[in-house]
Amino acid sequence: MFLSGAVHTTVLRWVQRFVPAFEKKWKNHARPVGSSWRVDETYIKVKGQWRYLYRAVDEQGQTVDFLLNKNRDKAAAVRFFKKAIGNNEAPEKITLDGSRASHQAVAELKAEGVLPAQTLVRTNKYLNNII
């Protein structure tokens, strides 16, 4: 597509109009993720600023979801898990590293009923190497 003469407001209007339709079509073709998630967070530099990258993959290595956040705390972990569960089905198993915030977030989500009470939570830094 040739965008000569198009101003940024025109492009913004196109994005606002067509992205919802694209997302709807994408969900129809996206493959479902597995029920065993491996979750990790790492510190990366984005546009000169350090951010925490929360990410999850399934047992096949397929990306479940990700979230960039300024902080590594329980609130950020809760936000990540709610986003991941909202875009996919709740997992049967979650493997976490030693992050206390992630463990607290999972416990809170179980108490709220967002995650089923029977969801198995494991701690193992080596199983997360697939990420």
C-alpha positions as CSV (number, residue, x, y, z in Angstrom):
1,M,0.0,0.0,0.0
2,F,1.3,3.4,-0.9
3,L,0.8,6.0,1.8
4,S,2.0,9.2,0.1
5,G,0.1,12.1,1.3
6,A,-1.7,10.2,4.1
7,V,-1.5,12.0,7.4
8,H,-1.1,10.3,10.8
9,T,-4.7,10.9,11.7
10,T,-5.8,9.0,8.6
11,V,-3.6,6.0,9.5
12,L,-4.9,6.2,13.1
13,R,-8.5,6.0,11.8
14,W,-7.6,3.0,9.7
15,V,-6.1,1.2,12.7
16,Q,-9.1,2.0,14.8
17,R,-11.5,0.7,12.2
18,F,-9.7,-2.4,10.9
19,V,-7.8,-3.8,14.0
20,P,-10.9,-5.2,15.7
21,A,-11.9,-7.1,12.5
22,F,-8.3,-8.3,12.2
23,E,-8.2,-9.5,15.8
24,K,-11.5,-11.4,15.3
25,K,-10.2,-13.1,12.2
26,W,-6.9,-13.9,13.9
27,K,-8.6,-15.6,16.9
28,N,-10.4,-17.9,14.4
29,H,-7.1,-19.1,13.0
30,A,-4.9,-19.0,16.1
31,R,-4.0,-22.4,17.5
32,P,-5.1,-23.0,21.1
33,V,-2.3,-23.3,23.6
34,G,-1.6,-26.2,25.9
35,S,-2.8,-26.6,29.5
36,S,0.7,-26.6,31.0
37,W,2.2,-23.1,31.2
38,R,5.8,-22.2,32.0
39,V,6.0,-18.6,33.3
40,D,9.0,-16.4,33.6
41,E,9.9,-12.7,33.9
42,T,13.1,-11.1,32.8
43,Y,14.5,-7.6,32.7
44,I,15.0,-6.1,29.3
45,K,15.8,-2.7,27.8
46,V,13.1,-1.2,25.6
47,K,13.8,2.2,23.9
48,G,16.4,3.0,26.5
49,Q,14.3,2.1,29.5
50,W,14.5,-1.1,31.6
51,R,11.2,-3.0,31.8
52,Y,10.1,-6.4,33.0
53,L,8.9,-8.9,30.4
54,Y,6.4,-11.3,31.8
55,R,6.0,-14.3,29.4
56,A,4.4,-17.7,29.3
57,V,4.8,-20.6,26.9
58,D,3.1,-24.0,26.8
59,E,4.7,-27.4,26.9
60,Q,5.3,-27.2,23.1
61,G,7.1,-23.8,23.4
62,Q,4.1,-21.9,21.8
63,T,3.7,-18.4,23.3
64,V,0.7,-18.1,25.6
65,D,1.0,-14.4,26.3
66,F,3.4,-11.7,27.4
67,L,3.3,-8.3,29.2
68,L,5.9,-5.5,29.5
69,N,5.7,-3.7,32.8
70,K,7.7,-1.1,34.7
71,N,7.5,-3.1,38.0
72,R,8.1,-6.6,39.0
73,D,5.5,-7.0,41.8
74,K,2.3,-8.8,42.6
75,A,0.1,-6.3,40.8
76,A,2.0,-6.7,37.6
77,A,1.9,-10.5,37.9
78,V,-1.9,-10.5,38.5
79,R,-2.3,-8.2,35.5
80,F,-0.3,-10.6,33.4
81,F,-2.1,-13.8,34.5
82,K,-5.5,-12.1,34.0
83,K,-4.5,-11.1,30.5
84,A,-3.2,-14.6,29.6
85,I,-6.2,-16.3,31.1
86,G,-8.6,-13.9,29.3
87,N,-7.0,-14.7,26.0
88,N,-6.8,-18.4,26.6
89,E,-8.3,-21.1,28.8
90,A,-7.0,-21.3,32.3
91,P,-4.1,-23.8,32.6
92,E,-4.1,-27.1,34.5
93,K,-0.5,-26.6,35.5
94,I,1.7,-23.6,36.0
95,T,5.5,-23.8,36.4
96,L,7.0,-20.7,38.0
97,D,10.5,-19.7,38.9
98,G,11.3,-18.5,42.4
99,S,9.5,-15.1,42.0
100,R,7.5,-14.5,45.1
101,A,5.3,-12.0,43.4
102,S,4.2,-14.6,40.8
103,H,3.4,-17.2,43.5
104,Q,1.4,-14.6,45.4
105,A,-0.5,-13.6,42.2
106,V,-1.5,-17.2,41.5
107,A,-2.7,-17.7,45.1
108,E,-4.8,-14.5,44.8
109,L,-6.3,-15.6,41.5
110,K,-7.2,-19.0,42.9
111,A,-8.9,-17.2,45.9
112,E,-10.8,-15.0,43.5
113,G,-11.9,-18.0,41.3
114,V,-10.1,-16.7,38.2
115,L,-7.9,-19.8,38.4
116,P,-9.4,-23.1,39.3
117,A,-8.5,-24.3,42.8
118,Q,-7.1,-27.5,41.4
119,T,-4.5,-25.8,39.2
120,L,-1.2,-27.4,40.0
121,V,1.6,-24.8,40.7
122,R,5.2,-26.0,40.5
123,T,8.4,-24.2,41.2
124,N,11.4,-25.3,39.0
125,K,13.8,-22.9,37.4
126,Y,15.0,-25.6,34.9
127,L,11.6,-26.3,33.4
128,N,11.4,-22.7,32.4
129,N,14.5,-23.0,30.2
130,I,12.2,-23.6,27.3
131,I,11.3,-19.9,27.5
